C-alpha cells in the first residue's frame, strides 16, 4: 500500500505514486495538468 500525500495546490490527499513533484512542491495529477496549461 502506498502512502498518501497532500497536494500543495488543492490540498486533497493523493496516492504518492499518483503525484508530480515540481519546483519542490507535490501536485496531484489533475492539478499538475491544470498548472501546466496555466503556464503555457
N, CA, C and O of each residue as an XYZ file, in Angstrom:
160
protein
N       0.846     -1.181      0.000
C       0.000      0.000      0.000
C       0.892      1.244      0.000
O       1.896      1.310      0.708
N       0.502      2.213     -0.801
C       1.274      3.446     -0.918
C       0.734      4.498      0.042
O      -0.458      4.540      0.346
N       1.632      5.332      0.502
C       1.197      6.392      1.410
C       0.559      7.526      0.612
O       0.808      7.689     -0.583
N      -0.262      8.297      1.301
C      -0.912      9.448      0.678
C      -0.187     10.721      1.077
O       0.343     10.833      2.182
N      -0.173     11.669      0.168
C       0.393     12.987      0.438
C      -0.648     14.022      0.037
O      -1.538     13.741     -0.765
N      -0.532     15.207      0.594
C      -1.472     16.274      0.259
C      -0.934     17.091     -0.911
O       0.241     17.457     -0.944
N      -1.800     17.364     -1.852
C      -1.448     18.205     -2.993
C      -1.227     19.632     -2.493
O      -2.043     20.162     -1.739
N      -0.138     20.243     -2.907
C       0.167     21.612     -2.483
C      -0.734     22.646     -3.150
O      -0.742     23.807     -2.739
N      -1.487     22.251     -4.163
C      -2.376     23.203     -4.848
C      -3.809     23.120     -4.313
O      -4.382     24.136     -3.920
N      -4.387     21.917     -4.297
C      -5.797     21.788     -3.890
C      -5.970     21.270     -2.467
O      -7.053     21.388     -1.894
N      -4.907     20.696     -1.887
C      -4.984     20.204     -0.521
C      -5.598     18.825     -0.374
O      -5.728     18.324      0.742
N      -5.977     18.202     -1.483
C      -6.580     16.870     -1.434
C      -5.493     15.805     -1.284
O      -4.395     15.957     -1.820
N      -5.798     14.729     -0.558
C      -4.833     13.636     -0.466
C      -4.759     12.871     -1.787
O      -5.769     12.669     -2.461
N      -3.557     12.454     -2.138
C      -3.351     11.666     -3.356
C      -2.321     10.588     -3.056
O      -1.405     10.797     -2.261
N      -2.475      9.439     -3.693
C      -1.511      8.369     -3.530
C      -0.150      8.872     -4.027
O      -0.060      9.472     -5.097
N       0.885      8.629     -3.260
C       2.207      9.177     -3.580
C       2.659      8.841     -5.002
O       3.325      9.646     -5.653
N       2.297      7.656     -5.478
C       2.692      7.263     -6.833
C       1.882      7.981     -7.900
O       2.205      7.889     -9.084
N       0.835      8.694     -7.500
C      -0.025      9.434     -8.438
C       0.168     10.939     -8.274
O      -0.777     11.712     -8.431
N       1.384     11.347     -7.960
C       1.677     12.765     -7.785
C       2.830     13.174     -8.697
O       3.572     12.335     -9.208
N       2.956     14.463     -8.882
C       4.044     15.035     -9.670
C       4.776     16.012     -8.768
O       4.155     16.858     -8.125
N       6.100     15.895     -8.719
C       6.909     16.822     -7.931
C       7.500     17.847     -8.884
O       8.171     17.507     -9.859
N       7.235     19.112     -8.577
C       7.699     20.193     -9.448
C       8.077     21.390     -8.589
O       7.274     21.862     -7.784
N       9.299     21.880     -8.761
C       9.789     23.067     -8.048
C       9.645     22.923     -6.534
O       9.289     23.880     -5.844
N       9.923     21.722     -6.020
C       9.887     21.486     -4.581
C       8.505     21.288     -3.998
O       8.366     21.186     -2.779
N       7.478     21.232     -4.831
C       6.108     21.032     -4.358
C       5.556     19.744     -4.947
O       6.071     19.225     -5.937
N       4.493     19.236     -4.320
C       3.860     17.996     -4.757
C       2.448     18.309     -5.234
O       1.682     18.974     -4.536
N       2.108     17.825     -6.430
C       0.795     18.074     -7.011
C       0.139     16.765     -7.419
O       0.808     15.839     -7.877
N      -1.187     16.697     -7.247
C      -1.928     15.564     -7.784
C      -1.941     15.716     -9.310
O      -1.652     16.793     -9.831
N      -2.270     14.654    -10.010
C      -2.245     14.686    -11.476
C      -3.165     15.773    -12.052
O      -2.724     16.527    -12.920
N      -4.423     15.882    -11.604
C      -5.282     16.941    -12.169
C      -4.708     18.352    -11.973
O      -4.747     19.168    -12.894
N      -4.180     18.639    -10.788
C      -3.608     19.970    -10.545
C      -2.338     20.174    -11.360
O      -2.086     21.273    -11.853
N      -1.549     19.139    -11.501
C      -0.333     19.235    -12.298
C      -0.669     19.616    -13.733
O      -0.021     20.484    -14.317
N      -1.682     18.967    -14.300
C      -2.105     19.284    -15.670
C      -2.661     20.699    -15.756
O      -2.379     21.426    -16.709
N      -3.451     21.086    -14.761
C      -4.041     22.432    -14.737
C      -2.949     23.496    -14.690
O      -3.012     24.479    -15.427
N      -1.957     23.308    -13.835
C      -0.881     24.289    -13.704
C      -0.019     24.335    -14.955
O       0.488     25.396    -15.318
N       0.152     23.204    -15.614
C       0.925     23.160    -16.850
C       0.254     24.018    -17.917
O       0.930     24.760    -18.629
N      -1.070     23.923    -18.033
C      -1.799     24.703    -19.034
C      -1.828     26.184    -18.674
O      -1.835     27.030    -19.568
N      -1.845     26.515    -17.381
C      -1.842     27.926    -16.971
C      -0.550     28.614    -17.375
O      -0.559     29.798    -17.712
N       0.571     27.884    -17.346
C       1.871     28.474    -17.659
C       2.110     28.590    -19.155
O       3.021     29.304    -19.573
N       1.323     27.912    -19.968
C       1.517     27.925    -21.434
C       1.036     29.223    -22.040
O       1.122     29.406    -23.254
